[in-house]
Amino acid sequence: CFLANLDDFATFNGIYAGYFDADPPARSTVQVAKLPLGVLVEVECVALV
């Protein structure tokens, strides 16, 4: 995920963990200077269907 402020990581991590009971997908988190439309968090995912 991309965070505008790393101080939000603990909150994001808690919410993220609530969606995965076991074996969560791999991820990375980075702080960025600015996100489009002034959002604070952007999550990117890839799925095989």
mmJSON file of the N, C-alpha and C atoms, coordinates in Angstrom:
{"data_MODEL":{"atom_site":{
"group_PDB":["ATOM","ATOM","ATOM","ATOM","ATOM","ATOM","ATOM","ATOM","ATOM","ATOM","ATOM","ATOM","ATOM","ATOM","ATOM","ATOM","ATOM","ATOM","ATOM","ATOM","ATOM","ATOM","ATOM","ATOM","ATOM","ATOM","ATOM","ATOM","ATOM","ATOM","ATOM","ATOM","ATOM","ATOM","ATOM","ATOM","ATOM","ATOM","ATOM","ATOM","ATOM","ATOM","ATOM","ATOM","ATOM","ATOM","ATOM","ATOM","ATOM","ATOM","ATOM","ATOM","ATOM","ATOM","ATOM","ATOM","ATOM","ATOM","ATOM","ATOM","ATOM","ATOM","ATOM","ATOM","ATOM","ATOM","ATOM","ATOM","ATOM","ATOM","ATOM","ATOM","ATOM","ATOM","ATOM","ATOM","ATOM","ATOM","ATOM","ATOM","ATOM","ATOM","ATOM","ATOM","ATOM","ATOM","ATOM","ATOM","ATOM","ATOM","ATOM","ATOM","ATOM","ATOM","ATOM","ATOM","ATOM","ATOM","ATOM","ATOM","ATOM","ATOM","ATOM","ATOM","ATOM","ATOM","ATOM","ATOM","ATOM","ATOM","ATOM","ATOM","ATOM","ATOM","ATOM","ATOM","ATOM","ATOM","ATOM","ATOM","ATOM","ATOM","ATOM","ATOM","ATOM","ATOM","ATOM","ATOM","ATOM","ATOM","ATOM","ATOM","ATOM","ATOM","ATOM","ATOM","ATOM","ATOM","ATOM","ATOM","ATOM","ATOM","ATOM","ATOM","ATOM","ATOM","ATOM"],
"id":[1,2,3,4,5,6,7,8,9,10,11,12,13,14,15,16,17,18,19,20,21,22,23,24,25,26,27,28,29,30,31,32,33,34,35,36,37,38,39,40,41,42,43,44,45,46,47,48,49,50,51,52,53,54,55,56,57,58,59,60,61,62,63,64,65,66,67,68,69,70,71,72,73,74,75,76,77,78,79,80,81,82,83,84,85,86,87,88,89,90,91,92,93,94,95,96,97,98,99,100,101,102,103,104,105,106,107,108,109,110,111,112,113,114,115,116,117,118,119,120,121,122,123,124,125,126,127,128,129,130,131,132,133,134,135,136,137,138,139,140,141,142,143,144,145,146,147],
"type_symbol":["N","C","C","N","C","C","N","C","C","N","C","C","N","C","C","N","C","C","N","C","C","N","C","C","N","C","C","N","C","C","N","C","C","N","C","C","N","C","C","N","C","C","N","C","C","N","C","C","N","C","C","N","C","C","N","C","C","N","C","C","N","C","C","N","C","C","N","C","C","N","C","C","N","C","C","N","C","C","N","C","C","N","C","C","N","C","C","N","C","C","N","C","C","N","C","C","N","C","C","N","C","C","N","C","C","N","C","C","N","C","C","N","C","C","N","C","C","N","C","C","N","C","C","N","C","C","N","C","C","N","C","C","N","C","C","N","C","C","N","C","C","N","C","C","N","C","C"],
"label_atom_id":["N","CA","C","N","CA","C","N","CA","C","N","CA","C","N","CA","C","N","CA","C","N","CA","C","N","CA","C","N","CA","C","N","CA","C","N","CA","C","N","CA","C","N","CA","C","N","CA","C","N","CA","C","N","CA","C","N","CA","C","N","CA","C","N","CA","C","N","CA","C","N","CA","C","N","CA","C","N","CA","C","N","CA","C","N","CA","C","N","CA","C","N","CA","C","N","CA","C","N","CA","C","N","CA","C","N","CA","C","N","CA","C","N","CA","C","N","CA","C","N","CA","C","N","CA","C","N","CA","C","N","CA","C","N","CA","C","N","CA","C","N","CA","C","N","CA","C","N","CA","C","N","CA","C","N","CA","C","N","CA","C","N","CA","C","N","CA","C","N","CA","C"],
"label_alt_id":[null,null,null,null,null,null,null,null,null,null,null,null,null,null,null,null,null,null,null,null,null,null,null,null,null,null,null,null,null,null,null,null,null,null,null,null,null,null,null,null,null,null,null,null,null,null,null,null,null,null,null,null,null,null,null,null,null,null,null,null,null,null,null,null,null,null,null,null,null,null,null,null,null,null,null,null,null,null,null,null,null,null,null,null,null,null,null,null,null,null,null,null,null,null,null,null,null,null,null,null,null,null,null,null,null,null,null,null,null,null,null,null,null,null,null,null,null,null,null,null,null,null,null,null,null,null,null,null,null,null,null,null,null,null,null,null,null,null,null,null,null,null,null,null,null,null,null],
"label_comp_id":["CYS","CYS","CYS","PHE","PHE","PHE","LEU","LEU","LEU","ALA","ALA","ALA","ASN","ASN","ASN","LEU","LEU","LEU","ASP","ASP","ASP","ASP","ASP","ASP","PHE","PHE","PHE","ALA","ALA","ALA","THR","THR","THR","PHE","PHE","PHE","ASN","ASN","ASN","GLY","GLY","GLY","ILE","ILE","ILE","TYR","TYR","TYR","ALA","ALA","ALA","GLY","GLY","GLY","TYR","TYR","TYR","PHE","PHE","PHE","ASP","ASP","ASP","ALA","ALA","ALA","ASP","ASP","ASP","PRO","PRO","PRO","PRO","PRO","PRO","ALA","ALA","ALA","ARG","ARG","ARG","SER","SER","SER","THR","THR","THR","VAL","VAL","VAL","GLN","GLN","GLN","VAL","VAL","VAL","ALA","ALA","ALA","LYS","LYS","LYS","LEU","LEU","LEU","PRO","PRO","PRO","LEU","LEU","LEU","GLY","GLY","GLY","VAL","VAL","VAL","LEU","LEU","LEU","VAL","VAL","VAL","GLU","GLU","GLU","VAL","VAL","VAL","GLU","GLU","GLU","CYS","CYS","CYS","VAL","VAL","VAL","ALA","ALA","ALA","LEU","LEU","LEU","VAL","VAL","VAL"],
"label_asym_id":["A","A","A","A","A","A","A","A","A","A","A","A","A","A","A","A","A","A","A","A","A","A","A","A","A","A","A","A","A","A","A","A","A","A","A","A","A","A","A","A","A","A","A","A","A","A","A","A","A","A","A","A","A","A","A","A","A","A","A","A","A","A","A","A","A","A","A","A","A","A","A","A","A","A","A","A","A","A","A","A","A","A","A","A","A","A","A","A","A","A","A","A","A","A","A","A","A","A","A","A","A","A","A","A","A","A","A","A","A","A","A","A","A","A","A","A","A","A","A","A","A","A","A","A","A","A","A","A","A","A","A","A","A","A","A","A","A","A","A","A","A","A","A","A","A","A","A"],
"label_entity_id":["1","1","1","1","1","1","1","1","1","1","1","1","1","1","1","1","1","1","1","1","1","1","1","1","1","1","1","1","1","1","1","1","1","1","1","1","1","1","1","1","1","1","1","1","1","1","1","1","1","1","1","1","1","1","1","1","1","1","1","1","1","1","1","1","1","1","1","1","1","1","1","1","1","1","1","1","1","1","1","1","1","1","1","1","1","1","1","1","1","1","1","1","1","1","1","1","1","1","1","1","1","1","1","1","1","1","1","1","1","1","1","1","1","1","1","1","1","1","1","1","1","1","1","1","1","1","1","1","1","1","1","1","1","1","1","1","1","1","1","1","1","1","1","1","1","1","1"],
"label_seq_id":[1,1,1,2,2,2,3,3,3,4,4,4,5,5,5,6,6,6,7,7,7,8,8,8,9,9,9,10,10,10,11,11,11,12,12,12,13,13,13,14,14,14,15,15,15,16,16,16,17,17,17,18,18,18,19,19,19,20,20,20,21,21,21,22,22,22,23,23,23,24,24,24,25,25,25,26,26,26,27,27,27,28,28,28,29,29,29,30,30,30,31,31,31,32,32,32,33,33,33,34,34,34,35,35,35,36,36,36,37,37,37,38,38,38,39,39,39,40,40,40,41,41,41,42,42,42,43,43,43,44,44,44,45,45,45,46,46,46,47,47,47,48,48,48,49,49,49],
"pdbx_PDB_ins_code":[null,null,null,null,null,null,null,null,null,null,null,null,null,null,null,null,null,null,null,null,null,null,null,null,null,null,null,null,null,null,null,null,null,null,null,null,null,null,null,null,null,null,null,null,null,null,null,null,null,null,null,null,null,null,null,null,null,null,null,null,null,null,null,null,null,null,null,null,null,null,null,null,null,null,null,null,null,null,null,null,null,null,null,null,null,null,null,null,null,null,null,null,null,null,null,null,null,null,null,null,null,null,null,null,null,null,null,null,null,null,null,null,null,null,null,null,null,null,null,null,null,null,null,null,null,null,null,null,null,null,null,null,null,null,null,null,null,null,null,null,null,null,null,null,null,null,null],
"Cartn_x":[0.838,0.0,0.883,0.306,0.979,0.303,1.089,0.553,1.12,0.266,0.724,1.496,1.216,1.87,2.093,3.343,3.635,3.08,2.694,2.049,0.709,0.16,-1.102,-0.902,0.346,0.614,-0.066,0.007,-0.591,-2.1,-2.757,-4.2,-4.498,-3.762,-3.959,-3.7,-2.637,-2.269,-3.373,-3.971,-5.062,-6.28,-6.63,-7.769,-7.461,-6.274,-5.848,-5.92,-5.406,-5.386,-6.797,-7.77,-9.146,-9.779,-9.182,-9.731,-9.144,-8.083,-7.414,-7.216,-7.921,-7.813,-6.478,-6.057,-4.804,-4.156,-2.859,-2.091,-2.435,-2.225,-2.515,-1.568,-1.993,-1.124,0.103,1.166,2.367,2.037,2.739,2.495,3.717,3.716,4.734,4.014,4.635,4.06,5.138,4.803,5.75,5.05,5.835,5.316,5.581,4.592,4.726,4.471,5.006,4.854,3.41,2.718,1.352,0.629,-0.661,-1.503,-2.572,-3.076,-4.093,-5.342,-5.943,-7.212,-7.126,-5.906,-5.739,-6.032,-6.13,-6.398,-5.196,-5.41,-4.342,-3.749,-4.53,-4.099,-4.472,-3.551,-3.856,-3.398,-4.276,-3.957,-3.993,-2.938,-2.834,-2.847,-3.536,-3.57,-3.528,-3.095,-3.037,-3.746,-4.6,-5.344,-5.232,-5.222,-5.257,-6.668,-7.331,-8.71,-8.819],
"Cartn_y":[-1.171,0.0,1.233,2.324,3.615,4.479,5.029,5.888,7.292,8.287,9.666,9.993,9.253,9.502,8.16,7.829,6.547,6.46,7.587,7.548,6.807,6.647,5.927,4.42,3.945,2.532,1.617,1.92,1.046,0.919,2.014,1.974,1.151,1.406,0.639,-0.839,-1.156,-2.546,-3.272,-2.611,-3.215,-3.497,-2.56,-2.756,-3.864,-3.848,-4.864,-6.256,-6.399,-7.697,-8.229,-7.349,-7.766,-8.471,-8.336,-8.956,-10.326,-10.711,-11.977,-12.752,-13.88,-14.691,-15.421,-16.002,-16.764,-16.602,-16.717,-16.632,-15.398,-14.224,-13.024,-12.93,-12.248,-12.112,-11.254,-11.487,-10.669,-9.222,-8.297,-6.888,-6.066,-4.869,-3.901,-2.588,-1.761,-0.466,0.588,1.664,2.759,4.088,5.046,6.396,7.154,7.905,8.715,10.176,11.059,12.49,12.956,12.384,12.829,11.751,11.601,10.655,11.425,10.852,11.542,11.876,12.976,13.42,13.656,13.763,14.043,12.879,11.658,10.505,10.223,9.506,9.2,7.819,6.906,5.516,5.051,4.319,3.652,2.21,1.286,-0.138,-0.685,-1.384,-1.982,-3.492,-4.194,-5.649,-6.283,-7.528,-8.327,-9.637,-10.076,-11.315,-12.217,-13.488,-14.49,-15.048,-14.912,-15.408,-16.437],
"Cartn_z":[0.0,0.0,0.0,-0.357,-0.361,0.694,1.593,2.648,2.497,2.643,2.622,3.903,4.98,6.262,6.967,7.254,7.908,9.325,9.896,11.21,11.142,9.948,9.763,9.613,9.644,9.391,10.405,11.676,12.695,12.484,12.177,11.921,10.682,9.598,8.369,8.614,9.32,9.579,10.349,11.315,12.076,11.213,10.351,9.451,8.457,7.883,6.916,7.541,8.747,9.427,9.664,9.813,10.033,8.841,7.673,6.467,6.173,6.88,6.597,7.894,8.023,9.236,9.312,8.201,8.18,6.816,6.786,5.543,4.706,5.239,4.449,3.251,2.197,1.036,1.363,0.611,0.777,0.412,1.03,0.727,1.082,0.611,1.0,1.277,2.082,2.416,2.253,1.563,1.368,1.619,2.056,2.211,0.92,0.474,-0.732,-0.386,-1.207,-0.944,-1.11,-2.109,-2.381,-3.168,-2.893,-3.624,-4.398,-5.486,-6.284,-5.468,-5.8,-5.205,-3.707,-3.167,-1.748,-0.824,-1.375,-0.512,0.376,1.463,2.413,2.208,1.597,1.421,0.019,-0.603,-1.867,-1.741,-2.09,-2.029,-3.449,-3.811,-5.134,-4.973,-5.852,-5.749,-7.132,-7.144,-8.36,-8.063,-8.962,-8.741,-9.963,-9.705,-10.757,-10.795,-11.915,-12.028,-13.133],
"occupancy":[1.0,1.0,1.0,1.0,1.0,1.0,1.0,1.0,1.0,1.0,1.0,1.0,1.0,1.0,1.0,1.0,1.0,1.0,1.0,1.0,1.0,1.0,1.0,1.0,1.0,1.0,1.0,1.0,1.0,1.0,1.0,1.0,1.0,1.0,1.0,1.0,1.0,1.0,1.0,1.0,1.0,1.0,1.0,1.0,1.0,1.0,1.0,1.0,1.0,1.0,1.0,1.0,1.0,1.0,1.0,1.0,1.0,1.0,1.0,1.0,1.0,1.0,1.0,1.0,1.0,1.0,1.0,1.0,1.0,1.0,1.0,1.0,1.0,1.0,1.0,1.0,1.0,1.0,1.0,1.0,1.0,1.0,1.0,1.0,1.0,1.0,1.0,1.0,1.0,1.0,1.0,1.0,1.0,1.0,1.0,1.0,1.0,1.0,1.0,1.0,1.0,1.0,1.0,1.0,1.0,1.0,1.0,1.0,1.0,1.0,1.0,1.0,1.0,1.0,1.0,1.0,1.0,1.0,1.0,1.0,1.0,1.0,1.0,1.0,1.0,1.0,1.0,1.0,1.0,1.0,1.0,1.0,1.0,1.0,1.0,1.0,1.0,1.0,1.0,1.0,1.0,1.0,1.0,1.0,1.0,1.0,1.0],
"B_iso_or_equiv":[0.0,0.0,0.0,0.0,0.0,0.0,0.0,0.0,0.0,0.0,0.0,0.0,0.0,0.0,0.0,0.0,0.0,0.0,0.0,0.0,0.0,0.0,0.0,0.0,0.0,0.0,0.0,0.0,0.0,0.0,0.0,0.0,0.0,0.0,0.0,0.0,0.0,0.0,0.0,0.0,0.0,0.0,0.0,0.0,0.0,0.0,0.0,0.0,0.0,0.0,0.0,0.0,0.0,0.0,0.0,0.0,0.0,0.0,0.0,0.0,0.0,0.0,0.0,0.0,0.0,0.0,0.0,0.0,0.0,0.0,0.0,0.0,0.0,0.0,0.0,0.0,0.0,0.0,0.0,0.0,0.0,0.0,0.0,0.0,0.0,0.0,0.0,0.0,0.0,0.0,0.0,0.0,0.0,0.0,0.0,0.0,0.0,0.0,0.0,0.0,0.0,0.0,0.0,0.0,0.0,0.0,0.0,0.0,0.0,0.0,0.0,0.0,0.0,0.0,0.0,0.0,0.0,0.0,0.0,0.0,0.0,0.0,0.0,0.0,0.0,0.0,0.0,0.0,0.0,0.0,0.0,0.0,0.0,0.0,0.0,0.0,0.0,0.0,0.0,0.0,0.0,0.0,0.0,0.0,0.0,0.0,0.0],
"pdbx_formal_charge":[null,null,null,null,null,null,null,null,null,null,null,null,null,null,null,null,null,null,null,null,null,null,null,null,null,null,null,null,null,null,null,null,null,null,null,null,null,null,null,null,null,null,null,null,null,null,null,null,null,null,null,null,null,null,null,null,null,null,null,null,null,null,null,null,null,null,null,null,null,null,null,null,null,null,null,null,null,null,null,null,null,null,null,null,null,null,null,null,null,null,null,null,null,null,null,null,null,null,null,null,null,null,null,null,null,null,null,null,null,null,null,null,null,null,null,null,null,null,null,null,null,null,null,null,null,null,null,null,null,null,null,null,null,null,null,null,null,null,null,null,null,null,null,null,null,null,null],
"auth_seq_id":[1,1,1,2,2,2,3,3,3,4,4,4,5,5,5,6,6,6,7,7,7,8,8,8,9,9,9,10,10,10,11,11,11,12,12,12,13,13,13,14,14,14,15,15,15,16,16,16,17,17,17,18,18,18,19,19,19,20,20,20,21,21,21,22,22,22,23,23,23,24,24,24,25,25,25,26,26,26,27,27,27,28,28,28,29,29,29,30,30,30,31,31,31,32,32,32,33,33,33,34,34,34,35,35,35,36,36,36,37,37,37,38,38,38,39,39,39,40,40,40,41,41,41,42,42,42,43,43,43,44,44,44,45,45,45,46,46,46,47,47,47,48,48,48,49,49,49],
"auth_comp_id":["CYS","CYS","CYS","PHE","PHE","PHE","LEU","LEU","LEU","ALA","ALA","ALA","ASN","ASN","ASN","LEU","LEU","LEU","ASP","ASP","ASP","ASP","ASP","ASP","PHE","PHE","PHE","ALA","ALA","ALA","THR","THR","THR","PHE","PHE","PHE","ASN","ASN","ASN","GLY","GLY","GLY","ILE","ILE","ILE","TYR","TYR","TYR","ALA","ALA","ALA","GLY","GLY","GLY","TYR","TYR","TYR","PHE","PHE","PHE","ASP","ASP","ASP","ALA","ALA","ALA","ASP","ASP","ASP","PRO","PRO","PRO","PRO","PRO","PRO","ALA","ALA","ALA","ARG","ARG","ARG","SER","SER","SER","THR","THR","THR","VAL","VAL","VAL","GLN","GLN","GLN","VAL","VAL","VAL","ALA","ALA","ALA","LYS","LYS","LYS","LEU","LEU","LEU","PRO","PRO","PRO","LEU","LEU","LEU","GLY","GLY","GLY","VAL","VAL","VAL","LEU","LEU","LEU","VAL","VAL","VAL","GLU","GLU","GLU","VAL","VAL","VAL","GLU","GLU","GLU","CYS","CYS","CYS","VAL","VAL","VAL","ALA","ALA","ALA","LEU","LEU","LEU","VAL","VAL","VAL"],
"auth_asym_id":["A","A","A","A","A","A","A","A","A","A","A","A","A","A","A","A","A","A","A","A","A","A","A","A","A","A","A","A","A","A","A","A","A","A","A","A","A","A","A","A","A","A","A","A","A","A","A","A","A","A","A","A","A","A","A","A","A","A","A","A","A","A","A","A","A","A","A","A","A","A","A","A","A","A","A","A","A","A","A","A","A","A","A","A","A","A","A","A","A","A","A","A","A","A","A","A","A","A","A","A","A","A","A","A","A","A","A","A","A","A","A","A","A","A","A","A","A","A","A","A","A","A","A","A","A","A","A","A","A","A","A","A","A","A","A","A","A","A","A","A","A","A","A","A","A","A","A"],
"auth_atom_id":["N","CA","C","N","CA","C","N","CA","C","N","CA","C","N","CA","C","N","CA","C","N","CA","C","N","CA","C","N","CA","C","N","CA","C","N","CA","C","N","CA","C","N","CA","C","N","CA","C","N","CA","C","N","CA","C","N","CA","C","N","CA","C","N","CA","C","N","CA","C","N","CA","C","N","CA","C","N","CA","C","N","CA","C","N","CA","C","N","CA","C","N","CA","C","N","CA","C","N","CA","C","N","CA","C","N","CA","C","N","CA","C","N","CA","C","N","CA","C","N","CA","C","N","CA","C","N","CA","C","N","CA","C","N","CA","C","N","CA","C","N","CA","C","N","CA","C","N","CA","C","N","CA","C","N","CA","C","N","CA","C","N","CA","C","N","CA","C","N","CA","C"],
"pdbx_PDB_model_num":[1,1,1,1,1,1,1,1,1,1,1,1,1,1,1,1,1,1,1,1,1,1,1,1,1,1,1,1,1,1,1,1,1,1,1,1,1,1,1,1,1,1,1,1,1,1,1,1,1,1,1,1,1,1,1,1,1,1,1,1,1,1,1,1,1,1,1,1,1,1,1,1,1,1,1,1,1,1,1,1,1,1,1,1,1,1,1,1,1,1,1,1,1,1,1,1,1,1,1,1,1,1,1,1,1,1,1,1,1,1,1,1,1,1,1,1,1,1,1,1,1,1,1,1,1,1,1,1,1,1,1,1,1,1,1,1,1,1,1,1,1,1,1,1,1,1,1]
}}}
